[in-house]
């Protein structure tokens, strides 16, 4: 099938680009065909974010979003920031010491506690009303590259068995060809990763850095609910070598979202982000909001947080990388939806400008780079370029102080760099303290199986495993003796296990049906032996309201 533009991923950046393309075409009276493919079973099924949303890009895309019924109903009303000192004590930071990028109330922009999944569902409706074709349940498996130019994508086959042979009801994949292809897959997109490598888009850049975000949705008693209350914090249970922070937001309908974001540059292979998150909720500061409530959803997702120093070149012949596929999240604000959307708007303007002039595709959209670097989103990233690297270098408190001072001085401090990739930071297990995590109580803390159940994750079992090992022997031969095979702990869904084989020797087992598509394994495996590829379309989590 031929289109003018194909977009991979129905997230904030992809849907914003699609809508803006059609707005421009409709205004100019020009025919334009735009197609969005989405691997989730529906738009929003795989979307996971905090989220306190800054509607700056939405105001540009749909100034009348309120009349259109956008799901922004809970303005942020009160900010609190805590440093957890230990399992019982905490220090609430005075407002004057909170970096201005982390203020969510006041100023000239109202911010909202939202479900990013519901925002994308709504954006999908707007895009379709404008004439965009959206295909959920279709996974882009390959990039079509001819003579060094991206010409579109290949959607994976449906109905292939674990043995690689077609089953009854097999449907072969399809080529979706385009003059320009936009890749908006989110953090560590499997096609974006290949494009960065094959077109050397990261030449001269720092290696990209990632975090893992774990999130739960809770129904809480009415007397505990304060819509718009926004809490952030850091410190316990993470040690001084492990950087990260937590969030707890009071949303609409007597619901609270709670989560932990942990840098994937951590050193101790015994560490489990999932278990850190579970024990964190027992701290009195968080417990006060959750006690008596009921957990109704769970999910996890990697996030691209390296910032400007790690942002690859976003253009290549025939297409663009946008949103978190490139890494446009502003970690100083702990926000990425608004900058992802803005990258989509800029992409749409550059692409439409080219097509309007009769461009048949295949060129490199250098005008995108000019427009992007002139945008407010790029300015935001530029102003906070040192934020993540300073925390990596000086610790959460020291890095926070550096960033606070840098903001006071208007960005005059030297730019800090972190050139060690996240997968290269693990120390041997013998050099680290083993962590004895408390047993979950089933009220505030839970195990992985019950959590994965709440993510509504499902994969057709009789299909090829989508977690590919370059060397199947490496986990037991190398990772187990050196790092106590960390995959069973860094995976937040119980996908990886070391089990006993029939002959009594250890065996590496992959339960791919549990995979929530977070991509942590692709990022953190110390040997970079695991490659995540898209499973059959429609598989994975089905997040409600996340």
C-alpha positions as CSV (number, residue, x, y, z in Angstrom):
1,X,0.0,0.0,0.0
2,X,1.3,3.5,-0.9
3,X,0.8,6.6,1.3
4,X,2.3,10.0,1.3
5,X,3.3,9.6,5.0
6,X,3.5,6.5,7.2
7,X,3.9,7.0,10.9
8,X,5.0,4.2,13.2
9,X,3.4,4.4,16.6
10,X,0.2,6.0,17.8
11,X,1.7,7.8,20.8
12,X,1.7,11.6,21.5
13,X,4.3,12.5,18.9
14,X,3.0,10.2,16.1
15,X,-0.7,11.3,16.5
16,X,0.3,15.0,16.8
17,X,2.3,14.7,13.6
18,X,-0.6,12.9,11.8
19,X,-3.2,15.5,12.9
20,X,-1.0,18.4,12.0
21,X,-0.3,17.0,8.6
22,X,-4.0,16.6,7.8
23,X,-4.8,20.1,9.2
24,X,-2.3,21.6,6.8
25,X,-3.6,19.5,3.9
26,X,-7.2,20.4,4.6
27,X,-6.3,24.1,4.9
28,X,-4.4,24.0,1.6
29,X,-7.1,21.9,-0.2
30,X,-4.4,19.4,-1.0
31,X,-5.0,15.6,-1.1
32,X,-2.8,13.8,1.4
33,X,-2.7,10.2,2.6
34,X,-1.4,9.6,6.1
35,X,-1.3,6.2,7.8
36,X,-0.4,5.4,11.5
37,X,0.4,1.8,12.5
38,X,0.2,0.8,16.1
39,X,1.3,-2.5,17.6
40,X,-1.1,-2.3,20.6
41,X,-4.5,-3.8,20.3
42,X,-6.0,-0.3,20.3
43,X,-4.7,3.3,20.5
44,X,-3.5,3.9,24.0
45,X,-3.1,0.2,25.0
46,X,0.7,0.5,25.4
47,X,0.8,4.1,26.6
48,X,2.2,4.5,30.1
49,X,3.3,7.8,31.7
50,X,3.0,9.6,35.1
51,X,1.6,12.1,34.1
52,X,1.4,15.8,34.9
53,X,0.8,17.3,31.5
54,X,1.8,20.7,30.2
55,X,-0.6,21.5,27.4
56,X,1.6,23.9,25.5
57,X,1.9,21.8,22.3
58,X,-1.8,20.8,22.6
59,X,-2.8,24.5,22.7
60,X,-1.0,24.8,19.3
61,X,-2.5,21.7,17.8
62,X,-6.1,22.1,19.0
63,X,-6.6,25.5,20.6
64,X,-10.2,24.5,21.2
65,X,-9.3,21.2,23.0
66,X,-11.6,21.9,25.9
67,X,-14.7,22.2,23.7
68,X,-13.5,19.0,21.8
69,X,-13.6,17.1,25.1
70,X,-9.9,16.5,25.7
71,X,-9.4,14.4,28.9
72,X,-7.8,17.2,30.8
73,X,-10.1,17.6,33.8
74,X,-7.9,17.7,36.9
75,X,-5.7,20.8,37.2
76,X,-2.6,20.5,39.4
77,X,-3.5,22.4,42.6
78,X,-0.7,21.7,45.1
79,X,2.9,20.6,44.9
80,X,4.9,18.7,47.6
81,X,8.5,17.5,47.4
82,X,10.0,15.0,49.9
83,X,13.4,13.5,50.6
84,X,12.8,10.1,52.2
85,X,15.6,9.6,54.8
86,X,14.9,6.0,55.8
87,X,11.9,3.7,56.0
88,X,10.2,6.0,58.5
89,X,11.5,9.5,58.3
90,X,11.1,12.2,55.6
91,X,11.9,15.8,55.0
92,X,9.5,18.0,53.1
93,X,11.5,20.5,51.1
94,X,10.4,24.2,51.2
95,X,9.1,25.5,47.9
96,X,12.0,27.9,47.6
97,X,14.4,25.0,47.3
98,X,12.5,23.1,44.7
99,X,14.0,23.6,41.2
100,X,11.7,25.8,39.1
101,X,11.4,23.1,36.4
102,X,9.6,20.9,39.0
103,X,7.0,23.4,39.9
104,X,3.6,22.2,38.7
105,X,1.4,25.0,40.0
106,X,1.5,28.7,39.4
107,X,2.9,30.5,36.3
108,X,1.1,31.1,33.1
109,X,0.4,27.5,32.1
110,X,-2.1,25.3,33.9
111,X,-0.9,21.7,34.2
112,X,-3.1,18.7,34.5
113,X,-3.0,15.3,36.1
114,X,-4.0,13.0,33.2
115,X,-4.0,9.5,31.8
116,X,-1.6,9.6,28.9
117,X,-3.3,6.6,27.4
118,X,-6.7,8.4,27.4
119,X,-5.0,11.5,25.9
120,X,-3.8,9.3,23.0
121,X,-7.2,7.7,22.6
122,X,-8.6,11.2,22.2
123,X,-5.8,12.3,19.9
124,X,-6.5,9.2,17.8
125,X,-10.2,10.2,17.4
126,X,-9.2,13.8,16.4
127,X,-6.7,12.4,13.8
128,X,-9.3,10.0,12.3
129,X,-11.8,12.8,12.1
130,X,-9.3,14.8,10.1
131,X,-8.8,11.9,7.6
132,X,-5.9,9.9,9.1
133,X,-6.0,6.1,8.7
134,X,-5.0,4.4,11.9
135,X,-4.2,0.6,12.0
136,X,-4.1,-0.7,15.6
137,X,-2.9,-4.3,16.1
138,X,-0.3,-4.1,13.3
139,X,3.4,-4.3,14.3
140,X,6.1,-2.7,12.1
141,X,8.8,-5.3,11.9
142,X,11.3,-4.0,9.3
143,X,12.3,-0.7,7.7
144,X,12.3,-0.8,3.9
145,X,15.6,0.8,2.8
146,X,16.5,1.1,-0.9
147,X,19.7,2.7,-2.1
148,X,20.3,4.2,1.3
149,X,16.8,5.8,1.5
150,X,13.9,4.8,3.8
151,X,10.9,3.9,1.7
152,X,8.5,2.7,4.3
153,X,8.0,-0.3,6.6
154,X,7.1,-3.9,6.5
155,X,4.3,-5.0,8.9
156,X,4.9,-8.4,10.4
157,X,3.0,-11.6,9.5
158,X,0.1,-12.7,11.6
159,X,-0.5,-16.3,12.4
160,X,3.1,-17.7,12.5
161,X,3.8,-20.6,14.9
162,X,6.6,-20.9,17.4
163,X,8.3,-23.1,14.8
164,X,8.3,-20.3,12.3
165,X,5.7,-22.0,10.1
166,X,2.4,-20.5,9.0
167,X,-0.6,-21.6,11.0
168,X,-4.3,-21.7,9.9
169,X,-5.5,-18.2,9.4
170,X,-2.0,-17.0,8.5
171,X,-1.9,-13.5,7.1
172,X,1.3,-12.4,5.4
173,X,2.9,-9.0,6.3
174,X,2.4,-6.0,4.1
175,X,4.6,-3.3,2.7
176,X,3.5,0.2,3.6
177,X,5.4,2.5,1.3
178,X,5.7,6.2,1.8
179,X,7.3,9.3,0.5
180,X,8.3,10.0,4.1
181,X,8.2,7.7,7.2
182,X,8.1,9.0,10.7
183,X,9.2,6.7,13.6
184,X,7.4,7.5,16.8
185,X,7.8,4.2,18.7
186,X,8.6,5.6,22.1
187,X,11.7,4.9,24.2
188,X,14.1,2.4,22.7
189,X,12.0,1.7,19.6
190,X,13.3,-1.4,17.9
191,X,13.3,0.2,14.5
192,X,14.6,3.5,15.8
193,X,17.5,1.7,17.4
194,X,18.4,0.2,14.0
195,X,18.1,3.5,12.2
196,X,20.3,5.2,14.8
197,X,22.9,2.5,14.2
198,X,22.7,2.1,10.4
199,X,22.6,5.9,9.6
200,X,25.1,6.7,12.5
201,X,22.7,9.2,13.9
202,X,24.4,9.2,17.3
203,X,27.8,10.1,15.9
204,X,29.5,12.7,18.3
205,X,26.7,12.3,20.9
206,X,26.9,10.9,24.4
207,X,25.4,7.4,24.7
208,X,21.7,7.5,25.4
209,X,20.6,7.1,29.0
210,X,17.4,5.5,30.2
211,X,15.2,5.0,33.3
212,X,12.6,2.4,34.1
213,X,9.2,3.8,35.2
214,X,6.9,1.5,37.2
215,X,3.4,2.7,37.8
216,X,0.2,1.7,39.6
217,X,-3.3,3.0,39.6
218,X,-5.3,2.9,42.9
219,X,-8.9,3.6,43.9
220,X,-8.8,5.3,47.3
221,X,-11.4,6.3,49.9
222,X,-13.1,9.7,49.2
223,X,-11.8,11.3,52.5
224,X,-8.2,10.7,51.4
225,X,-8.7,12.1,47.9
226,X,-7.5,15.6,46.9
227,X,-7.8,16.0,43.1
228,X,-4.8,17.8,41.7
229,X,-2.4,17.1,44.6
230,X,1.1,16.4,43.1
231,X,3.8,14.7,45.2
232,X,7.4,13.9,44.1
233,X,10.3,12.5,46.1
234,X,13.6,10.8,46.2
235,X,15.9,9.1,48.6
236,X,14.9,5.8,50.4
237,X,14.7,3.0,49.5
238,X,17.4,3.7,46.8
239,X,21.0,3.9,48.0
240,X,23.4,6.8,47.2
241,X,24.7,5.0,44.1
242,X,21.2,4.4,42.7
243,X,19.4,7.5,41.3
244,X,15.7,7.9,40.9
245,X,12.6,9.3,42.3
246,X,8.9,8.6,43.0
247,X,5.7,10.3,42.1
248,X,2.2,10.2,43.5
249,X,-0.6,12.2,41.8
250,X,-4.3,12.5,42.8
251,X,-6.2,12.1,39.6
252,X,-10.0,12.2,38.9
253,X,-12.6,9.7,40.0
254,X,-11.1,9.1,43.5
255,X,-8.0,7.6,41.9
256,X,-4.3,8.0,42.7
257,X,-1.4,7.1,40.5
258,X,1.9,6.1,42.2
259,X,5.2,5.2,40.6
260,X,9.0,5.0,40.8
261,X,11.4,6.1,38.1
262,X,14.8,4.5,38.5
263,X,17.9,5.3,36.4
264,X,19.1,2.2,34.5
265,X,22.7,3.3,35.3
266,X,22.5,1.5,38.6
267,X,25.5,-0.6,39.7
268,X,24.3,-3.4,42.0
269,X,23.1,-6.5,40.0
270,X,21.1,-7.7,43.0
271,X,18.8,-4.7,42.8
272,X,15.2,-5.2,41.6
273,X,13.4,-2.0,40.5
274,X,10.1,-3.8,40.9
275,X,10.8,-4.7,44.5
276,X,12.2,-1.3,45.3
277,X,8.9,0.2,44.2
278,X,6.9,-2.3,46.2
279,X,8.7,-1.6,49.5
280,X,8.7,2.2,48.8
281,X,4.9,2.3,49.2
282,X,5.2,1.3,52.9
283,X,6.9,4.6,53.7
284,X,4.5,6.7,55.9
285,X,4.5,9.6,53.3
286,X,3.1,7.3,50.6
287,X,1.2,4.9,52.8
288,X,-1.0,7.8,54.0
289,X,-2.4,8.2,50.5
290,X,-2.8,4.5,49.6
291,X,-3.9,2.8,52.8
292,X,-7.5,1.5,52.6
293,X,-7.4,1.8,48.8
294,X,-7.4,-0.9,46.1
295,X,-4.7,-1.3,43.4
296,X,-6.5,-1.6,40.0
297,X,-3.7,-1.4,37.4
298,X,0.0,-1.9,37.0
299,X,2.6,-1.3,34.2
300,X,6.2,-0.5,33.5
301,X,8.0,1.2,30.7
302,X,11.6,2.4,29.9
303,X,12.0,6.1,29.3
304,X,14.6,7.9,27.3
305,X,16.1,10.5,29.7
306,X,19.6,11.4,28.3
307,X,18.4,14.9,27.2
308,X,20.2,17.2,24.7
309,X,23.7,15.7,25.1
310,X,22.3,12.3,23.9
311,X,19.8,13.5,21.3
312,X,20.7,11.8,18.0
313,X,20.4,13.5,14.6
314,X,16.6,13.1,13.9
315,X,16.8,13.2,10.1
316,X,17.9,10.6,7.5
317,X,17.0,10.1,3.8
318,X,13.3,9.4,3.7
319,X,12.3,10.0,7.2
320,X,12.5,11.3,10.8
321,X,12.8,10.0,14.4
322,X,10.5,11.9,16.7
323,X,9.4,11.9,20.4
324,X,10.9,9.4,22.7
325,X,12.2,7.3,19.8
326,X,14.8,10.1,19.6
327,X,14.8,11.1,23.2
328,X,13.0,14.5,23.5
329,X,11.8,14.0,27.2
330,X,12.8,16.9,29.5
331,X,13.9,15.0,32.6
332,X,14.4,18.2,34.5
333,X,10.6,18.6,34.4
334,X,9.9,14.9,34.6
335,X,7.8,15.5,31.5
336,X,8.0,14.3,27.9
337,X,4.5,14.4,26.5
338,X,4.6,18.1,25.6
339,X,8.0,17.9,24.0
340,X,7.2,14.7,22.1
341,X,4.0,16.4,20.7
342,X,6.0,19.4,19.7
343,X,8.5,17.3,17.8
344,X,5.6,15.8,16.0
345,X,4.2,19.2,15.1
346,X,7.6,20.4,13.8
347,X,7.9,17.1,11.8
348,X,4.5,17.6,10.2
349,X,5.3,21.1,9.2
350,X,8.7,20.1,7.6
351,X,7.1,17.1,5.8
352,X,4.1,19.0,4.5
353,X,6.2,21.9,3.3
354,X,8.3,19.5,1.2
355,X,5.3,17.6,-0.2
356,X,3.5,20.8,-1.1
357,X,6.4,21.7,-3.3
358,X,6.0,18.5,-5.2
359,X,8.7,16.6,-3.3
360,X,8.4,12.8,-4.1
361,X,10.3,11.9,-1.0
362,X,13.7,10.3,-0.5
363,X,15.5,13.5,0.5
364,X,16.7,14.5,3.9
365,X,14.5,17.0,5.6
366,X,17.1,19.5,6.8
367,X,14.4,22.1,7.3
368,X,13.1,19.9,10.2
369,X,16.4,20.4,12.0
370,X,16.2,24.2,11.5
371,X,12.6,24.4,12.7
372,X,13.3,22.0,15.7
373,X,16.3,23.9,16.9
374,X,14.3,27.1,16.7
375,X,11.4,25.6,18.8
376,X,10.6,26.1,22.5
377,X,11.0,22.4,23.0
378,X,14.6,22.4,21.9
379,X,15.2,25.5,24.1
380,X,13.9,23.5,27.1
381,X,16.2,20.6,26.4
382,X,19.1,23.0,25.9
383,X,18.5,24.7,29.2
384,X,18.5,21.4,31.1
385,X,21.2,19.5,29.2
386,X,23.2,18.9,32.4
387,X,20.3,17.8,34.6
388,X,20.6,14.0,34.2
389,X,24.4,13.8,33.8
390,X,24.9,16.0,37.0
391,X,22.8,13.6,39.0
392,X,24.8,10.6,37.6
393,X,28.1,12.3,38.4
394,X,27.3,14.0,41.8
395,X,24.4,11.9,43.1
396,X,20.7,12.8,43.6
397,X,21.4,15.5,46.3
398,X,24.7,16.8,44.8
399,X,23.3,16.7,41.2
400,X,20.1,18.4,42.4
401,X,22.1,21.2,44.0
402,X,24.2,21.6,40.8
403,X,21.0,21.9,38.7
404,X,19.4,24.3,41.2
405,X,22.5,26.6,41.1
406,X,22.7,26.3,37.2
407,X,19.1,27.4,37.0
408,X,19.7,30.4,39.3
409,X,22.7,31.4,37.2
410,X,20.7,31.1,33.9
411,X,22.6,28.0,32.6
412,X,26.1,29.5,33.1
413,X,27.7,26.4,34.7
414,X,29.7,24.0,32.4
415,X,27.7,21.3,30.6
416,X,28.2,17.9,32.4
417,X,28.5,14.7,30.3
418,X,28.0,11.0,31.1
419,X,29.7,8.9,28.6
420,X,29.2,5.4,30.2
421,X,26.3,3.5,28.7
422,X,23.7,2.1,31.2
423,X,24.5,-1.5,30.4
424,X,28.2,-1.0,31.3
425,X,27.7,0.2,34.8
426,X,26.9,-3.1,36.6
427,X,29.5,-4.4,39.1
428,X,30.2,-8.1,39.6
429,X,27.7,-9.6,42.1
430,X,30.5,-10.7,44.4
431,X,31.4,-7.0,44.9
432,X,27.9,-5.9,45.9
433,X,25.6,-6.4,48.8
434,X,22.8,-8.8,48.2
435,X,19.4,-7.2,48.9
436,X,16.9,-9.1,51.0
437,X,13.5,-7.6,49.9
438,X,10.6,-7.9,52.3
439,X,7.7,-10.2,51.4
440,X,4.7,-8.4,49.9
441,X,1.8,-8.0,52.2
442,X,-0.9,-8.0,49.5
443,X,-2.3,-4.7,50.7
444,X,0.4,-2.1,49.8
445,X,3.0,-4.3,48.2
446,X,2.5,-7.2,45.7
447,X,4.3,-9.9,43.7
448,X,5.1,-9.8,40.0
449,X,2.5,-12.4,38.8
450,X,-0.5,-10.5,40.3
451,X,1.0,-7.3,39.0
452,X,1.3,-8.6,35.4
453,X,-2.3,-9.8,35.7
454,X,-3.4,-6.2,36.3
455,X,-1.5,-5.0,33.2
456,X,-3.9,-7.2,31.0
457,X,-0.9,-8.5,29.2
458,X,-1.5,-11.2,26.6
459,X,0.4,-12.7,23.7
460,X,-0.5,-15.5,21.4
461,X,1.6,-18.3,22.9
462,X,2.2,-20.2,19.7
463,X,4.4,-17.6,18.0
464,X,8.2,-17.1,17.8
465,X,9.7,-15.6,20.9
466,X,10.2,-11.8,20.4
467,X,13.1,-11.6,22.8
468,X,16.1,-12.7,20.8
469,X,19.4,-13.9,22.3
470,X,22.5,-13.3,20.1
471,X,24.2,-16.1,22.1
472,X,21.7,-18.5,23.8
473,X,24.5,-19.8,26.1
474,X,25.7,-16.5,27.4
475,X,23.2,-15.9,30.2
476,X,24.2,-19.1,32.1
477,X,27.9,-19.2,30.9
478,X,28.8,-15.5,31.6
479,X,26.0,-13.5,33.2
480,X,25.2,-16.0,35.9
481,X,28.7,-16.4,37.5
482,X,29.6,-12.7,37.1
483,X,26.3,-10.8,37.7
484,X,24.1,-13.6,39.3
485,X,22.1,-13.2,36.0
486,X,20.4,-9.8,36.6
487,X,17.6,-10.3,34.0
488,X,15.4,-12.0,36.6
489,X,15.5,-8.8,38.7
490,X,15.7,-5.9,36.3
491,X,12.7,-7.3,34.3
492,X,9.5,-5.9,36.0
493,X,7.3,-8.6,34.7
494,X,8.9,-12.0,35.5
495,X,9.9,-12.7,31.9
496,X,13.3,-14.1,32.7
497,X,14.1,-16.9,35.1
498,X,17.0,-19.2,35.9
499,X,15.5,-22.6,36.5
500,X,16.8,-26.0,37.1
501,X,17.0,-28.3,34.0
502,X,16.2,-32.0,34.1
503,X,19.8,-32.8,34.6
504,X,20.1,-30.4,37.6
505,X,22.0,-27.7,35.8
506,X,20.8,-24.1,35.6
507,X,18.8,-23.1,32.5
508,X,17.8,-19.6,31.2
509,X,14.0,-19.5,30.7
510,X,12.1,-16.8,28.8
511,X,8.4,-16.4,29.6
512,X,7.7,-14.0,26.7
513,X,3.9,-14.1,27.3
514,X,4.5,-11.9,30.4
515,X,6.3,-9.2,28.5
516,X,4.9,-5.7,29.1
517,X,7.1,-4.2,26.3
518,X,9.1,-2.0,28.6
519,X,12.4,-2.7,26.7
520,X,14.5,-2.7,30.0
521,X,16.2,-6.0,29.0
522,X,17.3,-4.5,25.6
523,X,18.9,-1.6,27.5
524,X,20.3,-3.1,30.7
525,X,21.7,-6.6,29.7
526,X,25.4,-6.2,30.5
527,X,26.5,-8.1,27.3
528,X,23.8,-6.5,25.1
529,X,22.8,-10.1,24.2
530,X,19.1,-9.5,24.3
531,X,17.3,-7.8,21.4
532,X,13.6,-6.9,21.8
533,X,11.6,-7.1,18.5
534,X,7.9,-6.6,18.1
535,X,5.8,-9.7,18.6
536,X,2.6,-10.3,16.6
537,X,0.5,-7.2,16.4
538,X,-2.1,-6.8,19.2
539,X,0.1,-8.5,21.8
540,X,1.4,-7.0,25.0
541,X,-0.3,-5.0,27.7
542,X,-3.7,-3.4,27.5
543,X,-3.5,-0.5,29.9
544,X,-6.7,1.1,31.0
545,X,-6.5,4.7,32.1
546,X,-2.7,4.7,32.4
